[in-house]
Amino acid sequence: MMSGCATLVSNAANGFADNLSAAVMNQDDPETARAAIPSYMILIDSMIEGDPDNASMLSAAARLYASYGAVFADDDVRARRLTRKGREYGLKAMCTEYDDACGWRSLNYDDFVASLDAVPDKHAELLYTYGFATLAYLRAHSDDWNSLAELPQIEALFKHYLAIAGDKVDSATHTYMGILLTLRPPALGGKPDEARYHFERAIELSDGRDLTAKVEYARGYAKLLYERDLHDRLLQEVLSADPYADGLTLGNVLAKEDALVLLAEADDYF
């Protein structure tokens, strides 16, 4: 009987975390999200204190910390601190369900990929969350060459996720792949042609509703290769689009803000 009660409480907490993530992503006022999310981060921290091996709760915390650090942190030091915690939560979520993941941070590339290739389909969502949190961390630490050395590992991670996610694949993964492949110029290992494929695939899979994909396409690919026409077309499409889409609204509103800034800077850049 006590075991049954514990299960009910755990399921209720997991449902709360999922509903919280959904509510945040459907918020259409970024300042409300900026003000509210820190309280929810502390609340989820407290839930994890009481249930430290709950992979679903850890995963929700990873998404919140990584998202807030990447989007709302008001200085570089804070962004690094928050995304680091998001990454730690994401790794712990993986570690609770897949023992080999516990040592991922200490593995070289070949050993990491060997371990990664054994991650089963049932852990695809946890793998995605860890990859997202790590990408947020790496972007916040983009001036650290030791951090950038991890990019090939995260690229391999997202490739494996795409291979095992099947019909449940999150289209944002292709946006993340595009970002990864354009964080470095071609001379240092960047792959803009592959990045273009992933950005366009993200737009296709979301039926054009994920405006963040178009902004990152313009920022990461069009600016890198000085393609002004593509850059401006993508951003104008973002500005004219309806931002409301389930699970994408907050990101779309922020994408519109980014599009305005990028267009305003375009004459100086190009």
C-alpha positions in Angstrom: 0.0 0.0 0.0 2.8 2.4 0.9 4.6 1.5 -2.3 1.4 2.3 -4.3 1.2 5.7 -2.6 4.8 6.5 -3.4 4.2 5.6 -7.1 1.1 7.9 -7.2 3.1 10.8 -5.7 5.9 10.2 -8.1 3.6 10.1 -11.1 1.9 13.3 -9.9 5.2 15.0 -9.6 6.2 13.9 -13.1 3.0 15.1 -14.5 3.5 18.5 -12.8 7.0 18.8 -14.4 5.7 18.0 -17.8 2.8 20.4 -17.5 5.1 23.1 -16.2 7.4 22.7 -19.3 4.4 22.8 -21.6 3.0 26.0 -19.9 6.4 27.7 -20.2 6.7 26.9 -23.9 3.2 28.1 -24.6 3.7 31.4 -22.8 3.5 34.4 -25.2 5.0 37.0 -23.0 8.8 36.5 -22.6 9.0 38.8 -19.6 6.4 36.8 -17.7 8.5 33.7 -18.4 11.7 35.4 -17.4 10.2 36.4 -14.1 8.4 33.1 -13.4 10.9 30.4 -14.4 13.4 30.9 -11.6 10.8 30.1 -9.0 9.9 26.9 -10.9 13.6 26.0 -11.1 13.9 26.2 -7.3 10.6 24.2 -6.9 11.9 21.4 -9.2 15.2 21.5 -7.3 13.3 20.8 -4.1 11.4 17.9 -5.7 14.6 16.4 -6.8 16.0 16.6 -3.3 13.1 14.3 -2.3 13.4 12.0 -5.3 17.0 12.3 -6.6 16.8 9.4 -9.1 13.6 10.5 -10.8 14.7 10.7 -14.5 11.7 12.5 -15.6 12.1 15.2 -13.0 15.8 15.5 -13.7 15.1 15.9 -17.3 12.5 18.6 -16.7 15.1 20.5 -14.6 17.7 20.1 -17.3 15.4 21.7 -19.9 14.4 24.6 -17.6 18.0 25.4 -16.5 19.5 25.1 -19.9 16.7 27.1 -21.6 16.8 29.9 -19.0 20.6 30.1 -19.1 20.6 30.2 -22.9 17.8 32.7 -23.4 17.2 34.8 -20.3 20.5 35.0 -18.4 21.6 38.6 -18.2 25.3 38.1 -18.2 27.9 35.6 -19.4 28.9 34.3 -16.0 25.3 33.6 -15.0 24.6 31.9 -18.4 27.6 29.6 -17.8 26.5 28.7 -14.3 22.9 28.0 -15.2 23.7 26.0 -18.3 26.3 24.0 -16.4 23.6 23.0 -13.9 21.2 22.1 -16.7 23.9 19.9 -18.3 24.5 18.2 -14.9 20.8 17.4 -14.5 20.6 16.1 -18.1 23.6 13.8 -17.5 22.2 12.5 -14.2 18.8 11.8 -15.9 20.6 9.7 -18.5 22.8 8.0 -15.8 19.8 6.9 -13.8 18.4 4.9 -16.7 21.6 4.0 -18.6 24.6 3.1 -16.4 27.2 3.7 -19.1 26.2 7.3 -19.3 27.5 8.0 -15.8 31.1 8.0 -17.2 30.5 9.9 -20.5 32.3 13.0 -19.4 35.6 11.2 -19.0 35.5 9.2 -22.2 37.5 10.0 -25.4 35.5 10.3 -28.6 35.7 6.7 -29.8 34.7 5.3 -26.4 31.9 7.8 -26.1 30.5 6.9 -29.5 30.8 3.1 -28.7 28.8 3.7 -25.5 26.3 6.0 -27.3 25.6 3.5 -30.0 24.2 1.1 -27.4 21.6 3.6 -26.1 18.3 1.9 -26.8 15.2 3.5 -28.4 13.4 3.8 -25.1 15.9 6.3 -23.8 15.7 8.6 -26.9 13.9 11.5 -25.0 16.5 11.5 -22.2 19.3 11.5 -24.8 17.7 14.4 -26.6 17.4 16.4 -23.3 21.1 15.8 -22.4 22.1 16.8 -25.9 20.0 20.0 -25.7 21.4 20.9 -22.3 25.0 20.3 -23.4 24.5 22.4 -26.6 23.3 25.3 -24.4 26.3 24.8 -22.2 28.7 24.8 -25.1 27.2 28.0 -26.6 27.6 29.7 -23.2 31.2 28.5 -23.2 31.9 29.3 -26.9 35.1 31.2 -26.0 36.5 28.1 -24.2 38.4 25.8 -26.7 38.2 22.9 -24.3 34.5 23.1 -24.5 34.4 23.4 -28.3 36.4 20.2 -28.4 33.3 18.4 -27.3 31.3 19.4 -30.4 32.0 16.2 -32.3 30.6 14.1 -29.4 27.4 16.1 -29.3 27.1 15.9 -33.1 27.4 12.1 -32.7 24.8 12.2 -29.9 22.2 14.0 -32.0 22.9 11.7 -35.0 22.2 8.7 -32.7 19.0 10.3 -31.4 17.8 10.8 -34.9 18.5 7.2 -35.7 16.5 5.8 -32.7 13.7 8.4 -32.2 11.6 7.2 -35.2 8.3 9.0 -35.7 8.7 10.7 -32.3 11.8 12.7 -33.4 11.8 16.3 -32.2 12.2 18.6 -35.3 14.3 21.0 -33.1 17.1 18.4 -33.2 17.8 19.4 -36.8 18.1 23.0 -35.7 20.6 21.9 -33.1 22.5 20.0 -35.6 22.6 23.0 -37.8 23.9 25.1 -34.9 26.6 22.6 -34.1 27.8 22.5 -37.7 28.1 26.2 -37.9 29.6 27.1 -34.6 33.0 26.7 -36.2 34.1 28.2 -39.6 34.7 25.6 -42.4 38.5 25.9 -41.9 38.1 24.7 -38.3 35.7 21.8 -39.0 32.4 23.6 -39.6 30.1 21.9 -42.2 27.8 24.6 -43.6 26.4 22.4 -46.4 25.3 19.7 -43.9 24.0 22.5 -41.6 21.8 23.9 -44.4 20.2 20.4 -44.9 19.4 20.2 -41.1 18.0 23.8 -40.9 15.7 23.1 -43.9 14.7 19.7 -42.5 13.7 21.4 -39.2 11.5 23.9 -41.1 10.0 21.1 -43.1 9.2 18.8 -40.1 7.5 21.7 -38.2 5.6 22.8 -41.3 7.3 26.2 -40.9 5.8 26.8 -37.5 9.2 26.6 -35.6 10.4 30.2 -36.3 13.5 29.6 -34.2 14.8 27.2 -37.0 14.5 30.1 -39.5 16.3 32.6 -37.3 19.2 30.1 -36.6 19.4 29.3 -40.3 19.8 33.0 -41.0 22.2 33.6 -38.1 24.3 30.4 -38.4 24.3 29.7 -42.2 23.4 32.8 -44.2 25.6 35.1 -42.2 28.5 32.6 -42.2 28.4 32.4 -46.0 27.4 36.1 -46.6 24.1 35.1 -48.3 22.2 38.4 -47.8 19.1 37.4 -49.8 18.6 34.2 -47.9 19.3 35.9 -44.6 16.7 38.7 -45.2 14.1 36.4 -46.7 14.1 34.0 -43.7 13.9 36.8 -41.2 11.0 38.5 -43.1 9.2 35.2 -43.1 9.6 35.1 -39.3 8.3 38.6 -38.8 5.2 37.9 -40.9 4.4 34.5 -39.3 1.8 33.8 -36.6 3.8 32.9 -33.4 1.1 30.8 -31.8 1.8 27.1 -32.1 1.6 24.4 -29.4 4.9 24.0 -27.7 6.6 26.6 -29.8 4.9 29.9 -28.8 7.6 31.3 -26.5 10.4 30.3 -28.8 8.5 31.9 -31.7 7.9 35.2 -29.9 11.6 35.3 -29.0 12.5 34.4 -32.6 10.6 37.5 -33.8 12.6 39.7 -31.4 15.8 38.2 -32.7 14.7 38.6 -36.3 14.2 42.4 -35.8 17.7 42.7 -34.3 19.4 40.7 -37.0 17.7 42.7 -39.8 18.6 46.0 -38.1 22.3 44.9 -38.1 22.3 43.4 -41.6 23.6 46.5 -43.4 26.6 46.8 -41.2 27.4 43.1 -41.4 26.9 42.5 -45.2 
